[in-house]
C-alpha cells in the first residue's frame, strides 16, 4: 500500500510533444474521425448503442489475448480496483452520453460539446500535477483552438437550429448530455494520470475501460431496445472497424502515448479529430460545410501551433532579447 501511494505522488516524467507523437496523433485523429462516419453509415443496420457495446466486448477479448500471447506484459497488481473502475466509468460515460445525446440534439452540437474534453483534462491536470501546467500563451492557444471548434460546428447549427437539431424540443437536454460526454472523457484522462492507474501498463489501462464499457453499454442497449442487428456487409464492416482498428489498436496506442508524453499537450492535439470527421463526412456521406468551417479550421490549427510552439517561441524571443 505504501509503495502504491509513493508511486502516485512521484509520477514518471513525461516528454513534451515531438514529431513522432504529433504524426501518431494525426493518424489517431483520422481514425477517430472516421469512426463517427462508420457508426452513422451503419446505424440502420446496427444500432449505435449496440455497436459501441459490442465493440468494447470484442476489443477487450482481443486485448487480453494480445497481451497474454504476444506482449506478455505483467499487469500491476498494486493498481486499486476503485481507480480502475473510475477510469472505466469515465470511458463508458463518454460513449453512453454521446449515443443518448444524439437522439435529442444535432451531430454538430455534439461535436463541439464532446471536444470540450481536452479543456476539462487540461484544467484538471494543471490543478493536480505541476508538470502538466500550461503557460499563459498555451492557455490562449487552447482557447483559440476551442473557439475554432465552436466556429466550425456550432455557429452553422445556431443559424439553422430547426434543420440542425431535427426539430427536437429536447435539444437542450441533448446538449447537456454532450457536455457530460466531454466531461467524462476529460475525467478519464485525469483519472489515468492522477491515480494508481498511472502505474498500470497500457494494456491494463485499456482493458479496464473496455471491460467496464461492455459490462454497462451492452446490457443498456438490450434493455432500452437499441438492439437492431442486421447481418449486412456495411453492418459487419463497421463493427469490425470499430472493434479491431478503433477500440483495440488505436486506443492501445493512445494509452501508450499517455504513458510517455504530457497528457495536456496530447489532449490539445485531438482537437483535429472533428475536422477529419467533417471532411470524411463530405467525401463518404455527401454532407456539406460552409465558410465558417474553413475559418474554424484555421483557428484550430493556429491554436495547436500556439500551444505546441509556445516553448519554441519563448526561446526565440529570449535569444532576440539577449
Residue pairs with C-beta under 8 A, 6 or more apart in sequence:
3 78
4 78
4 79
4 80
4 196
4 199
7 78
7 196
7 198
7 199
8 194
8 195
8 196
8 198
8 199
11 129
11 131
11 193
11 198
12 198
12 259
13 131
14 131
14 132
14 260
14 261
14 262
14 263
15 21
15 260
15 261
15 262
16 261
16 262
16 265
16 311
17 261
17 262
17 265
17 266
17 269
17 308
21 257
21 260
21 261
21 266
22 269
22 308
24 253
24 257
25 257
25 266
25 269
25 270
25 272
26 269
26 272
28 250
28 253
28 254
28 270
29 269
29 270
29 272
29 273
29 275
29 276
30 276
31 245
31 246
31 250
32 246
32 250
32 270
32 273
32 276
32 277
33 273
33 274
33 275
33 276
33 277
33 278
33 279
33 280
34 241
34 276
34 277
34 280
35 241
35 242
35 246
36 107
36 277
36 281
37 277
37 280
37 281
37 284
37 285
38 237
38 238
38 241
38 242
39 48
39 51
39 52
39 238
39 242
40 48
40 107
40 281
40 285
41 234
41 238
41 284
41 285
42 51
42 232
42 234
42 235
42 237
42 238
42 239
44 228
44 230
45 228
45 229
45 230
45 232
45 234
45 235
45 238
46 54
46 228
46 229
46 230
46 235
46 238
46 239
47 221
47 226
47 227
47 228
47 229
48 99
48 102
48 226
49 96
49 99
49 100
49 217
49 220
49 221
49 224
49 226
50 218
50 221
50 226
50 227
50 228
50 229
51 238
51 239
51 242
52 95
52 99
52 213
52 217
52 242
53 213
53 214
53 217
53 218
53 219
53 220
53 221
54 214
54 218
54 239
54 243
55 239
55 242
55 243
55 246
55 247
56 210
56 211
56 213
56 214
56 217
56 218
56 247
57 210
57 214
57 218
58 239
58 243
58 244
58 247
59 210
59 243
59 244
59 247
59 248
59 251
60 207
60 210
60 211
60 214
62 243
62 244
62 248
63 203
63 206
63 207
63 210
63 248
63 252
64 207
66 203
66 248
67 73
67 75
67 201
67 203
67 207
71 203
73 201
73 202
73 203
73 204
74 201
75 200
75 201
75 203
75 204
76 196
76 199
76 200
76 201
76 204
78 196
78 199
79 196
79 197
79 199
79 200
79 204
80 195
80 196
83 191
83 195
83 196
83 197
84 197
84 200
84 208
85 208
85 212
86 187
86 191
86 195
86 197
87 188
87 191
87 192
87 195
87 197
87 205
87 208
87 209
87 212
88 208
88 209
88 211
88 212
88 213
89 184
89 212
90 184
90 185
90 187
90 188
90 191
90 209
91 184
91 188
91 209
91 210
91 212
91 213
92 184
92 209
92 212
92 213
92 216
92 217
93 180
93 181
93 184
94 114
94 117
94 181
94 184
94 185
94 188
95 181
95 213
95 217
96 216
96 217
96 220
97 177
97 178
97 180
97 181
97 184
98 110
98 114
98 177
98 178
98 181
99 226
100 177
101 110
101 113
101 174
101 175
101 176
101 177
101 178
101 180
101 181
102 110
102 174
103 174
104 168
104 170
104 171
104 173
104 174
104 177
105 165
105 168
105 170
105 171
105 172
105 173
105 174
105 175
105 177
105 178
106 157
106 164
106 165
106 166
106 171
106 174
108 153
108 154
108 156
108 157
108 164
109 153
109 154
109 157
109 164
109 165
109 171
109 174
109 175
109 178
110 174
110 178
110 181
111 149
111 153
111 274
111 277
111 278
112 149
112 150
112 153
112 154
112 178
113 175
113 178
113 179
113 181
113 182
114 178
114 181
114 182
114 185
115 146
115 149
115 182
115 270
115 271
115 273
115 274
116 146
116 179
116 182
116 183
116 186
117 181
117 182
117 183
117 184
117 185
117 186
117 189
117 267
117 270
118 142
118 186
118 264
118 267
118 268
118 270
118 271
119 142
119 146
119 182
119 186
120 182
120 183
120 185
120 186
120 187
120 190
121 185
121 186
121 187
121 189
121 190
121 263
121 264
121 267
122 132
122 134
122 142
122 264
122 267
122 268
123 186
124 186
124 187
124 189
124 190
124 194
125 132
125 189
125 190
125 193
125 194
125 263
125 264
126 132
126 133
126 134
126 264
128 190
128 193
128 194
129 193
129 194
131 262
132 193
132 262
132 263
132 264
134 142
134 264
134 307
135 310
135 314
137 306
137 310
137 313
137 314
138 306
138 307
138 310
140 306
141 268
141 302
141 303
141 304
141 305
141 306
141 307
141 308
141 310
142 268
142 303
142 307
143 303
144 299
144 302
144 303
144 306
145 268
145 271
145 299
145 300
145 302
145 303
145 304
145 307
146 271
146 303
147 299
147 303
148 271
148 295
148 296
148 297
148 298
148 299
148 300
148 301
148 302
148 303
149 271
149 274
149 296
149 300
150 296
151 292
151 295
151 296
151 299
152 274
152 275
152 278
152 289
152 292
152 293
152 295
152 296
152 297
152 299
152 300
153 274
153 278
153 293
153 296
155 292
155 296
156 164
156 289
156 290
156 292
156 293
157 164
157 165
158 164
161 171
165 171
165 174
168 174
186 267
188 209
189 258
189 263
189 267
191 197
192 198
192 205
192 255
192 258
192 263
193 258
193 263
197 204
197 205
197 208
200 208
202 252
202 255
202 256
202 258
202 259
203 252
203 255
205 255
205 258
206 251
206 252
206 255
209 251
210 247
210 251
220 226
221 227
229 235
257 266
258 266
265 307
265 308
268 303
268 304
268 307
268 308
269 304
269 308
271 300
271 303
271 304
272 300
272 304
275 297
275 300
278 287
278 289
278 293
281 287
282 288
282 289
